[in-house]
Amino acid sequence: MTDQKYVTTSVVADYFLVNVATVRRWVLEGTIPNDTYIILGGTYRFKLPELEEFFVADTKKRSTLETEH
């Protein structure tokens, strides 16, 4: 296992200024990539830097698609 720190669902929610239920929904819907979190004892733990990187890239991709139309 790497030395990367995993954070809780509530930390992710606070960081992205959303409700904890939103983060849970993102996981269930597959919005959050599987490689950005693990499940320990039924509790989700997230790699925040990788999760942020995913959302930044996704936002840029969506912005590019919108300007092409």
N, C-alpha and C positions, 0 to 999 in steps of 0.2 A: 504494500500500500504506500502511496506517496505521502509526502508531508503536507499536502494541501489540506487546508482547513475546510470542513463542511459546516454549513450553518442551517439553522432551523427554518421551518416554514414561516414563522413569524418574522424572522430577520429578513427573509426574502420579501415578504409583504411590506414591511417597513421601508426597505430599500427602494422598491418600485412604487411606493405610495398606493398600494392596493390592499384590499381586505385579504385575510388569510384564506377565506373561502374562494377567492379568485385564484390564488396560487394552487389550491387543491383542484379547482376546476381545470386549470391549465395542465396539470399533471394528468388528470383523467381523460381530457380531450386530446392529449398528445401534443399540445402546444409547446410544452417544455421537452426538449430532447432527452431521451433516456440516459445519455452519457453525461448529463449535467447533474445527476442526483443518484443517491443510493437509498436503500430502505434498510434501516437498522431496527430490529424489534418492532416492526410495524410503523416506525416513524421515519418520515422523509428527511434527508439531509442533502443540502444542495451545495454545489461548487459555485459560489457567487461570481467569481471572475469569469468563468466559462458561460454562466447563464447570462451575465451582462453582455458578453461578447456576442452571444447568439441573438439577443434582442437588438443590439446595435446593427448587426449584419442584416437581420430581418427587416428592420425599419428602413435601412438604406435600399434594400431590394424592393420593398413596397413603394418607396418614393420613386425609384427609377421606373417601375412599371406604370405608376400613375402619370408620370411625365411623358411616357411613350404614347399614351392614348390621347 
